[in-house]
Amino acid sequence: MAYVAVKGGTEAIEASINLLNYERIKDKRIIEVETIISTMRSLVDQVMSESSLYSPFLAALAIKQAEGSMEEAVFLLRAHRSTLPRLYVSESVDMNDMFVERRISASFKDIPGGQLLGATPDYKHRLLNFDLIDESAFHNEKLINQYKSALPPYVNTTEVLRYPKVVEYLRKEGLFPTYEPNNEEPIDVTKENIRFPIARSARLQMLTRGQTGAVTSLGYASLRGYGAVHPTVGEVRFGSIPIHVNVQSEAEIDPDDSYYIGEIKLSEVESFVPVTTSDENGNDALHFEIGYGVCFGRNETKAIAMSILDQCLEHPEIDFPTHDEEFVLLHIDSVESTGFISHLKLPHYVTFQSKLDAVRNTKKERDTSETN
């Protein structure tokens, strides 16, 4: 938008940009991109998720350039993403193929395959660790060696553990329905205009790339009272999932000819939501529905909140804002929301002067009427 309408605006903007760069480097401290990747993993994962671009290096670079501003880093990475060619479309992944690093269930104490706590701050006291002020590479090396020496002996095996889904255990009891795979081509929200109501594939895309705080807040709102949806987390899992592409033409595609191009880390959540319905005799019956959440990297809170909203948006007939597709999906996008809020600080001279003239004329007419 052409908001800068004053003479000399270009020179002032260039000076502002130079000052911004000076403020970043004036203390003569440099943080390496690799340091951000290694020490700010949660921040990197959050930026990748909201940007819909899986690249820890580029996410860390955006964080450095944005001086830690989440919305600015996401804006930078999305802008860069829009310039990248899309050479191939990866094949659908089977989450059962995940190399699991963490897997827990809040629904059952004992689950098939067992609980795997992994690395998590969930069980730590939230106390500041002042020892980090004097942290040194020598001390860290000592801690690394202590940790490795305490590990059990390495077992040489080619077996890869596959952890079964908790919901499959319940499906065997007939407590959850089994659905046929939906092989419809998913909607790409980055290439197609959104028209409500939208398909679930598009809805899940918008939720997973939504601003973490916004998705969490709306999930909390639903949990707290707007619909009072109170799920039980059936399973949270975090790990790496392999990605394959097929370079053949659409008519010649053979799944056996796909190529492995790498892996990405994902957080996945399946929540069990109790729902009461009435049968043909008017009797209330309790059953469960599944809410689904998944996002890049390690962000379990966002994935859980996403699973809550996923189930809510499956029921638009319920009259709460958290069940309204347009309300939820159009207000969780970080670039859209921060961009529109931020544009208010840019010059609005012409429009505001017009409003001032209207107020002045109204006041003048009112004063004239009272005088007469």
N, C-alpha and C positions, 0 to 999 in steps of 0.2 A: 504494500500500500504506500502511496506517496504522501506520507504524513509530514515530511520535513519541507516546510514551505517558506522558510525565512532565508534572507540573503546571507550568504556565508555559511550555510548549513553544512556543506561538504567539508570545509576546513575544520569546523567544530567537531564533526563526527570523526575525522581522521585523528584529531588531537585526543579525543576521548578513547579511541582504540589504542593509541600509543600509550596513554596513561594506564589503561587496563593492563597492557603487557608489562609496563614498568612495575605496577603493583604486584604482579605475580612473581617477578624475579628480583625485586629490590632487596630482599633479605639474603640473597645469594645462596639459597638452598635449592637443591635439585632433587626431585624424587624420580627415580627411574620407572619406566613403564613396567619392567619386569618386577619391580618391587611392589607396585600396585597389584599386579596379578597374584603375587605370592602372599601378600599380607592383607588385602582387602577383597577376599574372595566373594563375600556376600554382596558387596557393592557392585563388583563386576558382574555377578550373576543377575542382579536386579536390573542393571542397565541392559544386558543382553536380552532379558525377558521382555522388557518394555519396548525394546527397539526391534524385536523380531529378527535379530541378526546374531547368530552364534559365532562369536569371535572374541575370545578373552583378550587378545592383544589389542584389537581395535576398541573394545569397550574400555580397557585400561587407558588407552591413549585419549579417548573422549573424556574420561574422568579427569585426567591430568590437564587437558586443555580447558575444561570447564571448572577447574579448581574445586572439584568435589561437588559441584551443583548437579543433583540428579536430573532435574528436568532439562538442563542445558546439555548434559552428556547424552541423554536420550535423543534430544533434538538433533545433535550433531551426528549421532550414529544412524538415525533414521534418514537423515539427509544423505549421508554417504551410501546407505543401503539402496536408495532410489537410483543411484548412478551405476549400480553393479549389474552386469548382464546375467540373465538367468539361463544357463546353458542346459541344465537338466532338472528334472523333478525327481526327488528321491522316492523310493518305494515305501509303502506303508510299513510301519514298524510294528512288531509284536512285543508288547511290554513284558511278556513272559521271558523274552530273550535278554532282559536287563541284567547286567553284571551288578548285582545289588551290593551297595556299601552300607546301607541302613534300611531297616524294615521293621516297623512296629505296628501294633494294633491296639487301639483303645477299647475294642469290643470284646476281646478275649485275652485271657492271660496266656493260654497255651494255644498256639496256632501251628498248622502244618509247616514244618521247616524251622520253627522257633522264632523268637524275637531277636532282632539284630540291632543293638542300640547304635553302633557306629559312633562317629565323632559328632557330638552335639553339646550345646551349652545348656540344654534343658535341665540338667541335674546339678548345675553349678550355682553357688551363691552369687547374687548380683552385687559384688563388692569390687571397688576399684583395686586393681593390682598395681600398687606403686612400684613394685620391682621392675615393671616395664620401663620405668624412667631411665634406669641404668642398664638396660638390656644390652648385651654384647654378643658378637658372633662366637666368641670363645665359649661363653656360658651356654649358648644355644647348641653348639656342637656337643657339649657335654651332655645336655638333656637328650639330644637325639641318640647318642650312643647308649645312654641308660635305657631309653625306651626300646631300642632294637635288641639289646642284650636280654631284656625281660620277655621278649616274644618267645613262644614255643618253637621247637625245632621245625625247620622248613620241611614240608612233606612234598616230595616230588610226585605229582600226579597230573594227569591230563584231564581229569574230570572237572567239568564246569557245573557248579551247582545252579539249578533252576528252582527258584522259590515259587511255589504255587500261590495263586491269588486266594485271599481269604474268602472272597465272595463265591468262588467256585466250590468251596467246602459247603457253603450254605445252599448253593444251587442243587447239590446232590441230595439235600434233604427236601427239596421242593419248596424252599422258603423264598427263592428269588426266581423269576422267570428267565428263560434262556431265549436270546434273540438271534435271528439270522444276521450275518454280517451285512452291513450297509455298504455296498460297493459303488454308490453314486459318487461322481466326481465332486470333491469338496469345493465350496466357494472360496475364492481368494479375495479377502477383504482389501488387500493392497492393490488389486487390479480392477475390481468390480464395484459399482455403486451399490450402496446399502439401501435396500427397500424393506420396510417392515410390513408384516412379520418376516423374519429371516430364518434360514435353515440353521440347524444346530451346529453344523460345521463352522459357519461364519460366526455364530454366537460364541463358540468356544475359542476361536481365534481372537476375537475382540476381548474376551475375558483374560486370556493368557498374556496378551500384550497390553493390558490395562495397567494404569498406575497402581503400584503395590499398595500404597496408602488408601487410595480410593476403593479398590476392590476389597481390602480388609475392612474399611469403614462400613461399606454397604453390607458385607457379610455379617459384620457385628450388629448392624441395625436390624437385620432379619432375625438374627439369633436372639437379640435382646427384646424385641417386641413387635416389629412390623412383620407380622405373620408368625412370629414365635417359632420359627423353624429351628429345632434343636436336634441336630444329627449326632450320631456316634461315629467316630472315625473308624471305619472298618480296617483300613490299611493305609499307612504312609510308607512309601518306598523312595529311596534315592540311589541313583547309580548311573552307570554308563549304558547307552544303547547303541548298537551298531547301525550305521547308515549305509545303504546301498543305492546305486543308480543303475539304470539299464539304458545303454546308449543305442539300442536298436530302434528301428522305426516302430510306430505303434502297431502296425500289422504283423511285425515279426517278433514282438516281445516274448522272450522265454525267461521265466523267473530264474532258471538255472544259469543264465548267462549274465547275471547282474554283477556289478563290481562293488567291492567294499571300498569306501572312500574315507572312513574314519568313524569316530564315535562322538556323541555328545552326552553331557550329563543332564539328567532330568529329575525333577521332583514330581511324584505322582500320588494322588490321593483319591480314594473311593470312600465316600461317606454314606452311611446308612440312615435314611430319613424316615421316621415313623409317620405313616399317613393313615387316617381313619376314613373309611368309606362305608356306605350303606349298601346292603344287598337288596335283592328284590322284595324281601319281606320287611324292609325298614330296619333291620338289625345292623348295628355298627360292627365293623370288622377292621382289625388292625393289620396293616401290612407295611412293607418297607419299599422305598424307592432308593435309587442310587444317584448321588450327586458326584460329578467327576471334575477333577482339577489336575492340571499338569502345566509346568512351566520350566523354562531353561534353568539349569543350575540348581543351587540349593536355596529354596525359598518355600518352606513348608507352610508357613502362615498364609501366604498368598494362595497357595494351592488349595488349602483347606477352605479359605473364604470363597475361592472360585467354585469349589464343589457345592457350597451352600447356595450360591447364586445360580449355578447351573440347574439345580433342582427347583429353585424358585421360579426361574424363567420358563420351566416346563409347564407352569400353571398360571398362565396370564389371566385366567378367570378370577383369581383371587385379587381383591381390591387393595393392594398395598404397593407403594412405589418400588419396592424391591422385587416385585413380580412383573414390572412394566419394562419390556425390552428397550423401548426408546429412552426411558428415564435412566436405566442402568447403563446401557452400552454407550450412550452418547455423552455420558458424564464421567467416564473412568479413563478416557484417553489422555495421557500426560501431555502430549504435544498440543492437542486441541485445547485442553482446558488451561494450561499454563500460558499458551500463546494468546488465547483470547483475553485472559485476565491481564497479562503483561502489556497488551497493546493499549490498555487504558492510560498508561503513563506516557504514551507518545502524543505529539501535538494534535489537539482537536479544536484548534482555534476557530475555524469557520463555523462548525456546528455549534460550539458553545456560544459564540457571539450571536448566532441566530436565535438561540434559546433566550439569551439575555435580552435581545431586542423585543422578543415576544413578551417576556415578563415586564419589561419597562413600559411597553405599550398598554398592557393590561392594567398596570398600576396607574398609568397616566389617565386612562379612560375611567377607572374607578374613582380617582381623586376628582376628576372633572364632574362626574355624576354626583358625587357627594357635595361638591361646592354648589351646584345648581339646585 
